[in-house]
Amino acid sequence: MRLTPKTPEVRVPRLVGLMAVDARERAEAGGVLLAAPDRPDFHLTVVDYVVRQYPLPGVEVPLGAVVTVWFDLGDGEGGGGAGVREPRRPGPPMGGLYRELDEPGEAFEALWPA
C-alpha cells in the first residue's frame, strides 16, 4: 500500500466587502487563488467590492484552491436600491395600545329584570 502525502489545508478567508485589490492580497496571504467569472480583467480591477464568494469563509480547502468571487449582484439578489424613504401621508392612527383597549365600564353590571 502506497501512501500519498496529504496537501496542507487552509481556511478560506472572508473576502466579501473588500475591494478587489485587498481581496487579492488577503487570498494570497491565506493560501488560496481567486477567480472572478464576471470580470475578465480581474487582475486589473482595483476599487470594485466583492459581494459574494464561494466557498464560504472558514471552509477548509487544499492549499492553492480557487475561491470564486463576484463583484456584481446577480438577477434577483437585491441589486436595486431600496428606493426613496419619505414620510408617508397620512401618518399612522393615533392611540397605540390605548386604542386597542375597550373603555373601562362598571366592574359589575347590574342585571335587573325588565
C-alpha positions as CSV (number, residue, x, y, z in Angstrom):
1,M,0.0,0.0,0.0
2,R,1.4,3.3,-1.1
3,L,0.6,6.4,1.0
4,T,0.2,9.7,-0.8
5,P,1.1,12.8,1.0
6,K,-1.8,14.9,2.0
7,T,-1.7,18.6,0.9
8,P,-2.0,21.0,3.7
9,E,-5.4,22.6,4.1
10,V,-6.1,26.2,4.8
11,R,-9.3,28.1,5.8
12,V,-10.9,30.3,3.2
13,P,-10.6,34.0,4.3
14,R,-13.6,36.3,4.3
15,L,-13.4,38.4,1.1
16,V,-17.0,39.8,0.9
17,G,-16.9,43.6,1.4
18,L,-13.3,44.0,0.4
19,M,-12.1,45.9,-2.6
20,A,-10.6,43.8,-5.4
21,V,-7.0,44.7,-4.6
22,D,-7.5,43.9,-0.9
23,A,-9.3,40.6,-1.7
24,R,-6.3,39.5,-3.9
25,E,-3.9,40.3,-1.1
26,R,-5.9,38.5,1.6
27,A,-6.4,35.5,-0.6
28,E,-2.7,35.3,-1.4
29,A,-1.9,35.6,2.4
30,G,-4.5,32.9,3.1
31,G,-3.0,30.5,0.6
32,V,-5.8,30.4,-2.0
33,L,-6.3,31.7,-5.5
34,L,-9.1,33.9,-6.8
35,A,-11.3,33.7,-9.9
36,A,-13.9,36.2,-10.9
37,P,-16.3,35.0,-13.7
38,D,-17.9,38.4,-14.0
39,R,-14.6,40.2,-14.5
40,P,-12.3,39.1,-17.3
41,D,-10.0,41.9,-16.3
42,F,-9.9,40.9,-12.7
43,H,-6.1,41.3,-12.4
44,L,-6.6,45.0,-13.2
45,T,-9.7,45.6,-11.0
46,V,-8.9,47.7,-8.0
47,V,-11.8,49.6,-6.4
48,D,-14.8,47.3,-7.0
49,Y,-16.1,45.5,-3.9
50,V,-16.6,41.7,-3.5
51,V,-20.3,40.9,-3.0
52,R,-20.2,37.1,-3.0
53,Q,-17.7,34.3,-2.6
54,Y,-17.6,30.6,-2.9
55,P,-16.6,28.6,-0.9
56,L,-17.8,30.5,2.2
57,P,-15.3,31.9,4.7
58,G,-13.9,29.4,7.2
59,V,-14.3,26.3,5.0
60,E,-11.2,24.2,4.9
61,V,-9.8,23.7,1.3
62,P,-6.4,22.4,0.0
63,L,-3.6,24.9,-0.2
64,G,-3.8,26.7,-3.6
65,A,-7.5,26.0,-4.1
66,V,-9.6,28.5,-6.2
67,V,-12.1,30.8,-4.5
68,T,-14.6,32.4,-6.8
69,V,-15.7,35.9,-6.1
70,W,-18.3,38.1,-7.7
71,F,-18.4,41.9,-7.9
72,D,-22.0,42.4,-9.2
73,L,-25.2,41.0,-7.7
74,G,-27.0,38.6,-9.9
75,D,-30.6,38.8,-11.0
76,G,-33.0,38.7,-8.0
77,E,-30.2,39.2,-5.5
78,G,-31.1,42.7,-4.5
79,G,-29.1,44.7,-7.0
80,G,-31.5,47.6,-7.0
81,G,-31.8,50.2,-4.3
82,A,-34.3,50.3,-1.6
83,G,-36.0,53.4,-3.0
84,V,-36.6,56.8,-1.6
85,R,-37.5,56.9,2.1
86,E,-40.0,59.6,2.5
87,P,-42.7,60.2,5.1
88,R,-46.0,58.5,4.5
89,R,-49.1,60.6,4.5
90,P,-51.4,60.2,6.3
91,G,-49.4,59.1,9.3
92,P,-50.4,56.1,11.4
93,P,-53.5,56.4,13.5
94,M,-53.1,57.8,17.0
95,G,-53.7,55.7,20.1
96,G,-51.3,52.8,20.2
97,L,-52.3,50.3,22.8
98,Y,-54.9,52.6,24.3
99,R,-56.8,52.4,21.1
100,E,-56.9,48.6,21.3
101,L,-58.4,48.5,24.8
102,D,-62.1,48.9,25.5
103,E,-63.2,51.9,27.6
104,P,-63.5,50.9,31.2
105,G,-67.0,50.4,32.4
106,E,-68.5,49.3,35.6
107,A,-66.9,46.3,37.2
108,F,-70.2,44.6,37.9
109,E,-73.0,45.4,35.7
110,A,-76.4,45.1,37.5
111,L,-78.8,42.9,35.6
112,W,-82.4,43.8,36.5
113,P,-85.4,42.1,35.2
114,A,-87.1,44.3,32.7
